Amino acid sequence: MTGPRPHLALTCGEPAGIGPDLCVLLSQRMAAHDLGCDITVLADAPLLQSRAAQLGLPLVTSERFHIEHVPLAVPAVAGQLDVRNAQHVLALLDVALQGCRSGRFAGMVTGPVQKSIINDAGIAFTGHTEYLADACGGVMPVMLLASSTLKVALVTTHLPLTAVSAAITPEVLDQTLRIVDADLRRLWRVAKPRIAVCGLNPHAGESGHMGREEIDVIAPAIARARAAGIDASGPWPADTIFVPQRLDQHDVVLAMYHDQGLPTLKYTGFGSAVNVTLGLPVLRTSVDHGTALDLAGTGRADCGSLEAAVRMAAQLA
C-alpha cells in the first residue's frame, strides 16, 4: 500500500449482538497482523471490557487500535435487545460520519445493527445505507456486496417484494447505473466496468409474457446507459447470469432486489464478503451478516467478515 496509512472509524453496532465480540476479536487480530490501517473503535468502553471478560479474552488496545467512548443509555446484556439503547447505535454512526466528513477518518466500517429495535424506539430506520445517505444530504446510495470472486449491486434494498416493481423507475435505474460505473472506476480502478443487469421477472419476463418491466423500464435504461458510454448489458435472467461463463465476462452484477442477488453472493463468500455503500461522499464498508443475538457472548462469533471489511476499507481508502 502506498500513501499515508488510513485511519478508519469502526462502529460497534447493536450492543446486545456480536458487534462487541467482533471488536474484541479484531483487537487481537490487529495486535498480531498489520491490516493496513489504524482503527478508532466507537463503542461504550465498559461494554467492550465486560464482553471481553465474558469471552475470557483480552481487549488489546494500541496506537493502531484504540477505543473512543460513546456511552450506552443502559448497560447491555448479550443477546437481550433494549430499546433504550437504540439512540446509542445511531450516535455511533453520527460520530463516524462526522469524523469522515471532517477528514479525521479516511472511512468507516460499520458493525451489524438490529433494525427492529431502532424502529421499536420510534425511529424510522431501514438500514445503514439509507441512514447514511439521508445524513449526507439525501444522496442516492447503492448497496454493493463484494467477495473475492463476485460483486453484486442492488437497485432496491430493504423493501417488501410487493413494493419492488414500483420502485424500479427509469430515474432510479439511470442513476444506479451511473453510480456503479463511476464507483467501480473510482474505488476499484476498473477502467471500463462491465455491468450485467438482471431482469426483474422469471426468464427476464419471457418477452413480456411474465411481466413487462424488462421491456418498458429495464431495457431502455440499459440502452441509455450504453449511449452514455457505460458498458451495461441485459436484462439477463437472474437464474442464468450467476454461472461462471457469464460472470467471467462481467465485473459486477446489478440485481433488481435484495434477495435476487445476495443469496448467490453469500453462498460464494459468506463470512468473507464485504458490504460497500456506493454513491456516498464518504467511504463506508460493513460486514455481510447481522447481529446474531444467539451468538453474542458465547465465543462462537467469527470476525472474518469484519476483518475483510477493514482490509477492503484500508485498500479503497
N, C-alpha and C positions, 0 to 999 in steps of 0.2 A: 504494500500500500504506500502511495506517495502522498505528500502534502501533510498538513497538521493532523495530529491524532484527534479524531472526532470525540466530542463529549456528548453523550446521549442521556436523555431522561428515561427512566423506567418506572411506569406506574404499576403499583402493586395489584390494582383491580379489586374485586369483591373480597373484603377481609375475611369472610367466612369460607371462601373457596380455597383453591390450591394456589392462588396467587402468592400468598406469603411463603408457602412451601417452596415454590419455584424460585423466589428471591433468595431464600436461604441456600438452595442447591446451586444457584448461579454464583453466589458469593464464593463457593468452593471451587467452581469451575474457573472463575476469574483469578483465583489465587494460584491455580495450577497451570492455566493456559492463557496465552495472550489472545483475546478475542478481537483485537484491533481497535479498541476504543476505551474510553473512560466512562463510567456509569454513575449517575446520581439516582438512587432509588427513592422515589416519592412514596412514602408509606408512614403509617403510625409506627414509630421506632419500638415502643414497648411490645406491640403486636409481633413484630419480626423476632424480637428476643424471646418472647414466650413460645412462638411457634417453633423456633429453633430448639428450645428446651424440650418441647413436646416431641419433636422428631429425634432428639438425642444427638443433634448435630451442632457444630459451631457456626455462628454467623460471622464470617470473615470479612472485615472491612479493611480498606487500604486507601491510598491515594487514587487508585484506579476504580475503586468500588466503595462508595460511601452512601450514607442514608441521610435524607433530608426529612425531618419530622413534619408530617401533616396529621394532626390529631383526629382520632375517631371521636364520634359523639358518645358512644358507649363501648365498653370492651367487647371484642368479637370472640365468638366461640366457633371453633372449626366445625363446619357442617350445618350451622344454625344461622339462617338469614335473620337480619334485624333491620326493619325498615328505617330505624333511626340513624343508620349509618349510610343510607343511600346518598345523602348530600356529600358525604366524605368521598365517595367514589368519584363524583363529578368534580370535586375540588382537586383531586389528583390530576385529572385531565386539564383543568384550568391552569394549574401551576405549570404543567409540562408545556402546554400550548403557549402560555405567556413567555416561558423561557426560550422556546423555539423562535418565536416571533421577535424577541429582543436580541437574538444571536447568542444567548448564553448556552443553548443546546443546539447541536447540529441536527438533531432529530429526536423523535420519541418512539419508544417501544412500549406497547400497552399490554398489561396483563388482562386476563379474562374478567368480564363483568356479568352480573346477573340482571338482565333487562327487566324481569318481572318485579323484582323488589324495588327497583327505581320507579317503575310505574305505580306500584302499590303505595309509594310515598307521595303520589300525586304529581309526579314529574313526567311529562311526556318525553319518552326516550325510546327510540327504536334501535339504537346501536351506536358504537363508537364513530362509525363512518359518518352518519348523519349528524351527530352531535358536533363533531369537529368541523364539518362543513358549515353548519349554521354559525358556529363560533368564529369562523373565518370570513363571515360576511355573506353567507348564503351561496358560496361557490358550489358548483356541481361536483360531487365526488364520484369516483368509480372504484368499486371494490375489485381487487385482483388478488388471487392466491397463487403462489409460486412454489413449486417443488424443484428438485434438481433436474427434472425431466419435462415439466409441464407448467404452463402459465394459463390460468383461466380468469378472464374478467367477466363482470356481470353487468347487464343493462339495468336490471332491477335487483333489489337486495331483499330486505325484510318485509315482504308483502305477502298477504294470503294469495293463493292461486287465483281466486276469483277476481282479484284486482290487477293481475299482471298484464293482461291484454290491453286494458285501457291505459296503462302506464307506459306502454311501448309506443311512443309518439314519434313522428318524424323529427321533431326538435331534439328529443332525448337521444335518439339513435345518432343523429348527426353530431351532437356534442360528445357523446360517448366515444364514437369512432375517432374524433379529433383528439380527445384526451388520451386514449390508449395509444394512438400513433405517436403523439408528442412525448408522452412519458416513457415509452419504450426507447425512444431516441435519447431522451434526456438522462434517464436513470440507468438504463442498461446499455446505452451506446449502440443500439441496433440501428444500422444505417437506414434501412427501409423495412420496417416491421411488416410481416405478412400476417394478416388478421383473418382467421376463419370465423365467419359469422354464422351462428346456429339459426335455424328456423325456430318458430315457437311450437308448431303443431307436430304430431307424428308424421314422419316422412316429409318434413318441411311442407306440410299442407297438401301433399299429393295433388299438385296442380290445381289447388282450390277446392278439392273435394273434401278436405278435412280442415278447412279454415282458410281465410283469405289474408291473414296478416302478412304472410310471406309476399304475396303479390302486391298488396295495397301499401304496405309500410316498409317491410324489411328490404326487399329487393331494390326499391327506389332509393333507399338510404345508402345501400352499397354502391349503386350507380353514381350517386352524388359524391360519395367518398372517393371513388376511383377517379372521377373527373377532377377532384381536388388534389390528386397525387397520392392518395392513401391506398396501399395495396391490400384492399379488403376483397374477400371472395365469399360466395354463398348465395342464398342461405343454404347451409348444409343440414341434413338430418342429424339430430343430436345423437342418434343411436349408431351412426357410422363415422362421424368425424373423429371420435376418440379411438382410432385404430392407428397403429404405428405408421403405416404407409401414408396416411393423411397428416398425422401430426408432424412427421418429418419435413413436410412441405410448408409448415406454418410456425410462426414464433409465438402465437397466442391464440387461444380460442375465446371468442366473445359469446357467452351464453345469455339467453334471454332472462333467466330467473335462477334464483339461488340453488334449488335442488336439481336443476338441469345440468349444471356444470360442476358443482362441488363434490358430489359423491365420487365421481371418477378421480378428481384431483386428490381427494382424501384417501381413496383406496390406494393410489400410487405413492402417496407421500405423507400419510398421517403420522404426526409426531415429529416431522421434519419440514413440513410446509410452512410458509410464511404468508400472512395477510398484509398486503401493501395497499394503502389508500392513494389512488391516483387523483390528480386534479386539485390537490391542496397546495397552498403556498408553503407548507412545511412538510418535512419527511416524517412519515409515520408507518411503522410496521407493527405487527402483532402476531400472537400465537394463532394456531389454526384450530383451537379447541375451546371448550367452555370452562365453567368454574369447577366442575367435577366435585361437587359438595361431598359426595360419598368417599372421596379420596383424601380430603383435606385433613391434615394432621396424622395420617396413617403411615406415612413414609413410602407410599406406593406411587406417588406422583413422579412423572418423568419430565425433566426440564429440556428435553431435546428440541421441542418446537420453539421454546423461549430462546435457547441458545442460537438456533437458526435465525430467529428474528433479530437478535442482537448482531449476529455476524452480517446479515444482509443489510441492516441499517448502517453498520460501520462501512461496508463496501459502497453502498449507494451514497453515503454522505461524503 
